Amino acid sequence: MIPRTVDAVVEAVAVCHRHDVAVFSRGGGTSLAGRCCNTGVVLDWSKYCRQLLWVEPGACLDE
């Protein structure tokens, strides 16, 4: 899925939750080990959702 808005993602995750389907998040596709290789819905953020609004404390792995 290529979401256009955060609201679209919220709805998609809710549908996946109701149907017990895994959700995988994909950003820029630069990860060496983060490829999706399971059954589920892939959210590709790279086309429309390209602005970072905030970062949860503790979510960063590097500075």
Order of alpha helices (4+ residues) and beta strands (2+ residues): alpha-beta-beta
